């Protein structure tokens, strides 16, 4: 499955996009038989409503699809993804009804609708292909869609084929494609090189824990570092999860999948940054060597952490990786993780929260989120909650008692490992689409990558 537009051709079927405001004018210009056909099919220009207009031979002549009103469009962005899935096989071109910004949105949505995960079973994909509209940067949109597809593929692949070994291979294969330098610290070498919490979380698995490190770009360019949680499966450890909570834990490496998708976009678009990608890749398993509740771990940064729940392991592996990232003071540090259920309770599966102390960065993220139709929402690093992550016998607690504000206390925990970097943002992702939506099929979801790509471009590609 590829994220590609159709080649320009004169046989492509035209699509007219008609809003409530333009419906009467559009109808007035149609032949009587077309007006009758639309009336028979009760076409009212409702958002996404689609009617196929036949020619005199009964073959498809053009497509008319509704654009609704401004209120409907605000609720139904990316609507063209739904249209793409309903059309018969063939090539199509958007002939009228949309401005340049809307054409970009529609073209991106069409590409994203084409995703199919068919590694284990043949799945029907979109039969209709779109010719890239005039004025749209087709290469850029294809590159963004390809990064999105990479993220979804990685998340959708079960741990039997996407454990730490396979995640390392995917990581290094991506690096090789773009001539990036990749290095891996694996097993007991993590202890020798001072990544003790990554080692502790992953040591119970048959596949050794590891830290994956990729560097790309001109060392003199602005430094952008991406850190992604790579917990390939999370049993909960000795605080074992119940079965229903463990069912989707193949997606607990969704943070690493997201940063790899974003990294592919950055490298393919040749954005002038020195990119670094760090992924602590582990499996939180159960064996005689598993770390235990009440253990006290000493982190790379030197802070001690009391383990009060082995199911709060993601923040432990991220802490060591963030400490490493912060040592070189990047210009922008982005952390992506499927971290807390509390974030889902607060905002649901579709809207990941982000945390940053940089108000300028927060404004840029919110603007990019709206412009790229990649929903994100700011939650606070609420300093009064700091006391809840400070236990009696160690510097930090990985699982504060009480259960309130869990997404915030997890974010505060991570912030303790970032002291030097001024522009730091942590995104608490779900990484999954529980029911299909326009441009997002059931399964793994690429959340935040399009928005953060725009932020990076606006900051560093001027």
Backbone torsions as a table, in degrees:
resi	resn	phi	psi	omega
1	UNK	NA	129.9	-177.7
2	UNK	-125.8	152.2	178.6
3	UNK	-97.3	82.0	-174.4
4	UNK	-132.3	147.3	170.8
5	UNK	-82.7	159.1	172.3
6	UNK	-72.0	152.3	175.7
7	UNK	-70.3	143.3	178.6
8	UNK	-55.5	133.2	177.6
9	UNK	-155.2	152.2	-175.8
10	UNK	-76.8	-11.4	-179.3
11	UNK	-90.3	-2.4	-178.7
12	UNK	-62.9	135.7	-179.1
13	UNK	-75.6	127.7	-179.5
14	UNK	-73.5	145.9	175.1
15	UNK	-116.8	124.5	173.7
16	UNK	-101.8	127.8	179.1
17	UNK	-103.9	122.0	-170.6
18	UNK	-124.3	127.2	178.7
19	UNK	-96.5	172.0	174.8
20	UNK	-57.0	-40.0	-175.4
21	UNK	-70.0	-28.9	-175.1
22	UNK	-103.7	2.2	-173.5
23	UNK	-61.7	-49.6	-176.4
24	UNK	-61.7	-44.2	179.7
25	UNK	-62.7	-41.5	-179.9
26	UNK	-63.0	-45.1	-178.5
27	UNK	-63.2	-35.9	-177.2
28	UNK	-64.1	-22.3	-177.3
29	UNK	-94.4	-3.8	-177.5
30	UNK	-88.8	152.7	170.6
31	UNK	-61.5	152.9	-177.7
32	UNK	-54.5	-39.6	-177.2
33	UNK	-66.0	-31.7	177.1
34	UNK	-71.7	-39.7	176.7
35	UNK	-61.9	-41.0	179.0
36	UNK	-63.5	-42.8	-179.8
37	UNK	-61.6	-44.7	178.9
38	UNK	-65.0	-37.7	178.0
39	UNK	-66.6	-41.4	178.5
40	UNK	-61.5	-36.4	179.2
41	UNK	-88.2	8.6	175.2
42	UNK	55.5	42.4	178.5
43	UNK	-72.8	124.2	-178.1
44	UNK	-124.5	6.8	-178.3
45	UNK	70.7	19.2	173.6
46	UNK	-60.3	142.6	-174.8
47	UNK	-53.0	120.9	177.1
48	UNK	86.4	-11.4	177.8
49	UNK	-64.0	128.2	-172.3
50	UNK	-129.3	133.6	178.0
51	UNK	-129.4	135.9	176.8
52	UNK	-93.5	123.3	178.9
53	UNK	-94.5	123.1	179.0
54	UNK	-86.7	158.1	170.8
55	UNK	-91.4	-172.7	-176.3
56	UNK	-65.6	-21.1	179.1
57	UNK	-89.9	-1.1	-179.0
58	UNK	87.5	0.6	177.3
59	UNK	-86.4	162.8	-177.7
60	UNK	-68.5	123.6	180.0
61	UNK	-100.6	-45.0	178.8
62	UNK	-161.6	168.4	-179.5
63	UNK	-118.8	137.1	175.3
64	UNK	-118.5	125.3	-179.0
65	UNK	-129.9	144.7	-175.2
66	UNK	-81.0	145.3	-179.0
67	UNK	-116.7	-0.1	173.5
68	UNK	58.7	-146.0	174.9
69	UNK	-122.8	179.0	-174.8
70	UNK	-60.6	-38.0	-178.8
71	UNK	-65.0	-44.8	179.3
72	UNK	-64.9	-40.6	-179.1
73	UNK	-65.5	-33.7	178.3
74	UNK	-64.2	-30.4	178.8
75	UNK	-87.9	-20.6	-171.1
76	UNK	-124.4	43.8	176.9
77	UNK	-60.2	158.1	-178.5
78	UNK	66.5	23.0	-175.7
79	UNK	-60.2	-27.3	-175.7
80	UNK	-63.7	-19.6	175.4
81	UNK	-62.3	-40.5	178.7
82	UNK	-68.6	-39.3	178.5
83	UNK	-61.5	-43.6	-177.3
84	UNK	-57.6	-35.7	-176.3
85	UNK	-78.8	-14.6	-177.9
86	UNK	-96.2	-12.6	-174.0
87	UNK	-83.9	150.3	176.6
88	UNK	-70.0	165.0	-178.6
89	UNK	-56.7	137.9	178.9
90	UNK	151.2	179.3	177.8
91	UNK	-103.8	142.6	-175.7
92	UNK	-133.3	156.6	176.1
93	UNK	-139.0	138.5	178.5
94	UNK	-81.3	111.1	-169.9
95	UNK	-92.0	-31.9	-174.8
96	UNK	-160.4	159.7	169.5
97	UNK	104.9	-12.5	-176.1
98	UNK	-124.7	141.9	171.3
99	UNK	-80.9	-179.8	-175.2
100	UNK	-60.3	-47.4	-178.7
101	UNK	-61.7	-41.0	179.2
102	UNK	-68.2	-33.9	177.1
103	UNK	-64.5	-39.7	177.7
104	UNK	-62.1	-46.1	178.6
105	UNK	-59.1	-47.3	-177.4
106	UNK	-64.7	-42.2	-179.3
107	UNK	-65.8	-42.0	177.8
108	UNK	-62.8	-44.0	-179.9
109	UNK	-61.0	-41.2	-179.8
110	UNK	-60.6	-46.0	179.7
111	UNK	-62.0	-46.1	-177.3
112	UNK	-64.1	-28.7	178.4
113	UNK	-67.5	-18.6	-176.5
114	UNK	-80.8	-0.3	-177.7
115	UNK	-67.8	134.9	174.1
116	UNK	-140.1	132.5	174.4
117	UNK	-97.8	105.2	-173.0
118	UNK	-125.3	28.2	-178.9
119	UNK	-64.0	-34.4	-173.4
120	UNK	-112.5	-16.1	-176.4
121	UNK	-154.8	135.8	177.2
122	UNK	-63.1	129.0	-179.0
123	UNK	-122.8	142.6	176.7
124	UNK	-70.6	132.3	177.9
125	UNK	-108.7	-178.6	178.0
126	UNK	-63.3	132.0	-179.1
127	UNK	-89.4	-22.1	-175.7
128	UNK	-93.4	137.4	176.9
129	UNK	-118.0	145.8	-178.3
130	UNK	-104.8	135.6	168.2
131	UNK	-77.7	130.3	-178.1
132	UNK	-57.1	127.1	-179.3
133	UNK	-64.5	151.5	175.2
134	UNK	-60.6	140.4	178.9
135	UNK	86.3	-1.5	179.4
136	UNK	-104.1	135.6	177.4
137	UNK	-78.4	91.6	-173.9
138	UNK	-62.9	-41.7	-178.7
139	UNK	-60.9	-42.1	-179.8
140	UNK	-62.9	-47.3	-178.7
141	UNK	-64.6	-37.9	176.8
142	UNK	-65.1	-38.2	179.2
143	UNK	-65.1	-42.5	179.0
144	UNK	-64.5	-43.9	179.7
145	UNK	-64.3	-38.0	179.0
146	UNK	-63.8	-39.4	176.0
147	UNK	-64.7	-41.2	176.0
148	UNK	-59.4	-45.4	-179.0
149	UNK	-64.3	-38.1	177.7
150	UNK	-59.8	-46.1	179.2
151	UNK	-59.9	-47.2	-178.6
152	UNK	-63.9	-40.5	178.1
153	UNK	-59.7	-45.7	-177.9
154	UNK	-63.5	-42.8	-179.4
155	UNK	-68.8	-40.2	-176.2
156	UNK	-70.5	-22.2	-178.1
157	UNK	-73.6	126.0	-178.2
158	UNK	-68.2	160.8	-174.1
159	UNK	-63.0	-23.4	175.8
160	UNK	-58.3	-26.5	178.0
161	UNK	-121.3	7.9	179.8
162	UNK	-144.5	49.2	171.5
163	UNK	-81.1	-173.6	-179.9
164	UNK	-54.9	-36.8	178.8
165	UNK	-62.7	-48.0	-177.3
166	UNK	-70.3	-35.8	177.4
167	UNK	-64.8	-38.8	175.2
168	UNK	-60.5	-43.1	-179.9
169	UNK	-63.5	-44.4	179.2
170	UNK	-61.6	-40.5	179.0
171	UNK	-61.7	-49.7	-177.3
172	UNK	-72.0	-34.2	176.2
173	UNK	-61.8	-40.8	177.5
174	UNK	-63.4	-44.0	178.9
175	UNK	-59.8	-42.0	-179.9
176	UNK	-63.5	-37.1	-179.6
177	UNK	-59.1	-31.1	-175.0
178	UNK	-115.6	18.8	177.7
179	UNK	56.2	37.1	175.0
180	UNK	-86.6	156.2	177.0
181	UNK	-91.2	123.1	-179.6
182	UNK	-117.2	139.9	174.7
183	UNK	-138.5	154.8	-177.0
184	UNK	-134.9	130.5	171.6
185	UNK	-109.4	121.1	-166.2
186	UNK	-129.1	145.1	171.9
187	UNK	61.3	-137.4	-176.2
188	UNK	-66.5	-16.0	174.6
189	UNK	-62.9	-22.8	175.0
190	UNK	-61.6	-37.8	179.0
191	UNK	-69.5	-41.9	-178.7
192	UNK	-65.3	-31.1	-178.1
193	UNK	-103.1	14.7	169.7
194	UNK	69.2	54.5	168.2
195	UNK	-127.5	62.5	-169.3
196	UNK	-68.3	-30.8	-176.6
197	UNK	-78.9	-32.3	173.2
198	UNK	-62.0	-43.0	179.7
199	UNK	-63.2	-45.0	-175.9
200	UNK	-61.9	-43.4	-176.9
201	UNK	-68.0	-37.8	-172.5
202	UNK	-98.1	-2.5	-170.1
203	UNK	-71.3	-17.3	-179.0
204	UNK	-79.9	-12.3	-176.5
205	UNK	-83.4	154.7	172.8
206	UNK	-66.7	-26.2	177.3
207	UNK	-97.6	122.5	-172.1
208	UNK	-60.8	145.1	171.8
209	UNK	-67.3	157.4	-177.8
210	UNK	-159.8	159.2	172.0
211	UNK	-114.8	120.7	179.5
212	UNK	-97.2	134.4	-173.3
213	UNK	-136.3	121.0	179.4
214	UNK	-124.3	135.8	177.6
215	UNK	-129.6	132.7	-177.7
216	UNK	-143.5	145.4	172.1
217	UNK	104.7	178.2	-179.2
218	UNK	-74.0	123.8	-177.8
219	UNK	-62.1	-17.3	179.5
220	UNK	-88.0	-8.3	178.3
221	UNK	-79.6	164.9	177.8
222	UNK	-55.4	141.4	-176.5
223	UNK	-90.5	121.0	173.9
224	UNK	-118.1	124.4	-178.6
225	UNK	-120.5	130.4	178.1
226	UNK	-111.0	127.7	177.0
227	UNK	-118.6	126.7	-177.8
228	UNK	-128.5	133.4	177.8
229	UNK	-67.3	122.9	-177.7
230	UNK	-117.4	50.7	175.7
231	UNK	-83.4	100.5	-170.0
232	UNK	-68.6	-25.7	168.6
233	UNK	-157.5	140.8	-177.9
234	UNK	-123.6	101.0	174.7
235	UNK	-73.7	-15.1	-169.1
236	UNK	95.8	-7.6	-177.0
237	UNK	68.3	-150.0	-178.9
238	UNK	-64.0	-25.7	167.9
239	UNK	-85.1	64.5	-167.1
240	UNK	-61.1	141.1	178.2
241	UNK	-73.4	150.9	167.3
242	UNK	-68.0	161.1	-173.5
243	UNK	-56.4	-43.1	-176.8
244	UNK	-68.2	-27.8	177.9
245	UNK	-79.3	-20.9	-178.8
246	UNK	-88.2	-10.2	-170.0
247	UNK	-60.9	-35.3	-176.8
248	UNK	-104.9	18.2	-172.1
249	UNK	-74.1	-3.8	169.3
250	UNK	-64.2	-21.2	-178.6
251	UNK	-88.1	6.3	-177.2
252	UNK	-74.3	-2.5	170.4
253	UNK	-100.0	19.4	-178.0
254	UNK	-61.1	-29.9	176.5
255	UNK	-64.8	-43.6	178.3
256	UNK	-67.3	-39.0	177.7
257	UNK	-61.7	-38.1	-179.3
258	UNK	-68.3	-43.5	-179.6
259	UNK	-69.3	-29.2	175.8
260	UNK	-69.8	-40.4	175.5
261	UNK	-62.2	-43.3	178.3
262	UNK	-66.3	-41.8	178.6
263	UNK	-60.9	-40.8	178.0
264	UNK	-61.3	-43.1	177.7
265	UNK	-59.2	-47.0	-177.3
266	UNK	-61.7	-46.7	-177.2
267	UNK	-70.6	-40.7	-179.9
268	UNK	-66.3	-33.9	178.8
269	UNK	-85.2	-3.7	177.1
270	UNK	55.4	45.9	177.6
271	UNK	-68.8	132.9	-173.5
272	UNK	-76.4	74.3	175.2
273	UNK	-132.7	158.1	166.7
274	UNK	-91.9	103.2	-174.4
275	UNK	-90.6	135.7	171.0
276	UNK	-129.1	136.7	178.8
277	UNK	-124.3	125.6	-180.0
278	UNK	-122.0	126.0	179.6
279	UNK	-131.9	111.9	168.9
280	UNK	-78.2	112.4	-174.4
281	UNK	-106.7	116.0	-175.9
282	UNK	-145.9	166.8	165.9
283	UNK	-123.4	126.8	-179.7
284	UNK	-86.5	88.9	-173.4
285	UNK	-106.5	-177.5	179.9
286	UNK	-124.4	124.3	173.9
287	UNK	-161.6	-175.4	179.8
288	UNK	-62.4	-23.1	-178.2
289	UNK	-92.7	4.9	-176.1
290	UNK	-65.2	144.7	173.6
291	UNK	-71.5	157.0	-165.6
292	UNK	-121.5	154.9	167.1
293	UNK	-59.0	138.7	-178.5
294	UNK	85.2	-8.0	171.8
295	UNK	-60.7	148.7	172.0
296	UNK	-114.9	120.5	-178.6
297	UNK	-105.7	144.2	173.9
298	UNK	-102.7	123.4	-174.5
299	UNK	-81.9	172.3	175.6
300	UNK	-57.5	-36.3	-177.1
301	UNK	-75.3	-13.3	-177.8
302	UNK	98.6	-12.8	175.6
303	UNK	-70.1	138.6	177.2
304	UNK	-92.7	146.6	-176.0
305	UNK	-130.6	122.4	173.8
306	UNK	-85.2	125.9	-179.7
307	UNK	-88.3	105.9	177.4
308	UNK	-101.5	-5.2	173.8
309	UNK	-160.1	119.9	-178.5
310	UNK	-72.7	-8.2	176.2
311	UNK	-84.5	-2.6	173.4
312	UNK	-103.6	55.5	-172.6
313	UNK	-88.9	-25.1	-174.7
314	UNK	-60.9	-40.8	-179.3
315	UNK	-67.6	-23.6	179.2
316	UNK	-71.5	-48.9	-178.8
317	UNK	-69.0	-35.4	178.3
318	UNK	-65.9	-34.5	-177.2
319	UNK	-60.2	-45.7	178.3
320	UNK	-64.0	-41.0	-179.6
321	UNK	-68.5	-39.9	178.5
322	UNK	-66.4	-37.9	178.0
323	UNK	-61.1	-41.5	176.9
324	UNK	-63.5	-46.9	-179.1
325	UNK	-58.8	-41.8	-175.8
326	UNK	-69.4	-21.3	-177.1
327	UNK	-63.0	-25.5	179.5
328	UNK	-104.8	9.6	174.5
329	UNK	47.9	68.5	178.8
330	UNK	-66.8	159.6	177.0
331	UNK	-71.8	-26.6	176.1
332	UNK	-148.9	129.0	179.9
333	UNK	-122.8	119.2	-177.4
334	UNK	-116.2	126.3	178.2
335	UNK	-114.8	124.9	178.4
336	UNK	-118.4	130.6	-178.4
337	UNK	-156.6	141.0	165.6
338	UNK	-83.3	87.2	-162.8
339	UNK	-103.7	-48.9	-171.2
340	UNK	-133.3	143.1	169.0
341	UNK	-68.7	-25.4	-179.9
342	UNK	-61.2	-33.5	177.8
343	UNK	-65.2	-35.0	178.2
344	UNK	-70.5	-39.1	178.0
345	UNK	-62.4	-40.0	-177.8
346	UNK	-70.6	-45.0	-169.0
347	UNK	-126.5	-1.1	-179.9
348	UNK	79.5	-179.4	-174.3
349	UNK	-76.9	-18.5	-170.4
350	UNK	-93.6	-16.8	-171.5
351	UNK	-124.1	93.4	178.5
352	UNK	-70.7	139.7	172.6
353	UNK	-82.3	153.7	171.5
354	UNK	-129.0	154.6	-176.2
355	UNK	-129.7	128.9	175.4
356	UNK	-157.6	149.2	172.6
357	UNK	-92.0	-4.9	-178.1
358	UNK	-91.0	102.1	-176.3
359	UNK	-64.9	-34.6	178.0
360	UNK	-64.7	-45.3	177.9
361	UNK	-61.6	-41.0	179.6
362	UNK	-60.6	-42.2	178.2
363	UNK	-64.0	-41.9	179.0
364	UNK	-62.7	-40.8	-179.1
365	UNK	-66.3	-43.8	-179.5
366	UNK	-64.1	-40.3	177.8
367	UNK	-65.6	-43.5	179.6
368	UNK	-65.4	-37.5	178.3
369	UNK	-58.6	-46.0	-179.8
370	UNK	-67.7	-39.7	-174.9
371	UNK	-75.0	-27.2	-178.6
372	UNK	-102.2	1.2	-179.8
373	UNK	57.9	42.5	-177.8
374	UNK	-123.9	87.2	-165.4
375	UNK	-62.6	131.4	174.7
376	UNK	-145.4	155.2	179.4
377	UNK	-146.8	136.5	-176.9
378	UNK	-79.2	130.3	167.2
379	UNK	-115.8	157.8	-171.1
380	UNK	-88.7	146.0	157.6
381	UNK	-74.6	89.6	-172.1
382	UNK	-85.3	100.3	-171.9
383	UNK	-57.5	-34.7	178.2
384	UNK	-58.7	-18.7	178.3
385	UNK	-83.9	-2.8	-179.2
386	UNK	-55.0	-38.2	-176.4
387	UNK	-60.9	-27.1	-176.3
388	UNK	-73.2	-16.7	179.7
389	UNK	-101.1	16.4	-179.6
390	UNK	-117.8	98.8	-178.4
391	UNK	-79.0	-177.5	-176.1
392	UNK	-75.8	-35.0	-168.0
393	UNK	-111.4	2.5	179.7
394	UNK	-145.6	174.4	179.9
395	UNK	-70.4	-37.0	-173.9
396	UNK	-137.4	155.6	177.3
397	UNK	-116.3	128.0	-177.5
398	UNK	-82.6	-9.9	-177.4
399	UNK	-149.5	80.2	-176.9
400	UNK	-58.8	144.7	178.3
401	UNK	-73.8	157.4	175.4
402	UNK	107.7	-40.3	175.1
403	UNK	82.7	-4.2	179.9
404	UNK	-83.5	144.6	173.6
405	UNK	59.1	38.6	-173.4
406	UNK	-62.0	-35.8	178.3
407	UNK	-67.8	-36.2	-179.2
408	UNK	-72.2	-44.7	-178.8
409	UNK	-66.3	-33.7	175.5
410	UNK	-65.4	-41.4	178.8
411	UNK	-65.4	-40.3	177.7
412	UNK	-62.5	-38.8	176.8
413	UNK	-57.7	-49.1	-178.8
414	UNK	-64.2	-37.1	-177.8
415	UNK	-62.1	-26.8	179.2
416	UNK	-61.7	-17.9	-176.5
417	UNK	-102.2	6.9	178.5
418	UNK	-125.7	100.1	-177.5
419	UNK	-109.1	-32.0	-170.4
420	UNK	-93.7	-26.1	-173.0
421	UNK	-86.4	124.8	-178.6
422	UNK	-77.8	-39.9	-178.1
423	UNK	-103.2	92.1	-179.8
424	UNK	-124.0	132.5	175.7
425	UNK	-134.0	135.6	175.4
426	UNK	-113.5	129.3	179.4
427	UNK	-115.4	125.6	-178.4
428	UNK	-100.1	96.8	-171.6
429	UNK	-91.0	159.0	167.1
430	UNK	-95.7	-41.3	174.9
431	UNK	73.8	19.1	-174.8
432	UNK	-151.1	142.5	173.8
433	UNK	-107.6	106.6	-175.4
434	UNK	-73.5	-22.0	173.5
435	UNK	-143.3	142.6	-173.1
436	UNK	-59.2	143.2	177.0
437	UNK	-137.8	163.0	-179.8
438	UNK	-54.8	120.9	180.0
439	UNK	81.5	-2.2	-178.1
440	UNK	-135.7	104.1	178.9
441	UNK	-76.3	164.5	175.7
442	UNK	-57.0	130.7	177.9
443	UNK	121.5	-153.2	-176.1
444	UNK	-54.1	139.5	-177.4
445	UNK	-125.6	138.4	174.9
446	UNK	-95.3	97.4	-177.6
447	UNK	-105.7	134.6	172.3
448	UNK	87.2	-17.8	-173.2
449	UNK	-65.6	-42.5	-178.5
450	UNK	-65.9	-41.5	179.4
451	UNK	-65.3	-44.9	-177.5
452	UNK	-70.3	-30.6	174.0
453	UNK	-59.9	-44.3	179.8
454	UNK	-64.3	-40.0	178.1
455	UNK	-60.5	-45.5	-179.0
456	UNK	-63.3	-44.4	179.4
457	UNK	-62.2	-44.2	-177.8
458	UNK	-66.6	-32.1	-179.0
459	UNK	-79.7	-37.7	-165.4
460	UNK	-124.1	-7.6	-174.8
461	UNK	-109.7	19.7	-179.4
462	UNK	-72.2	NA	NA
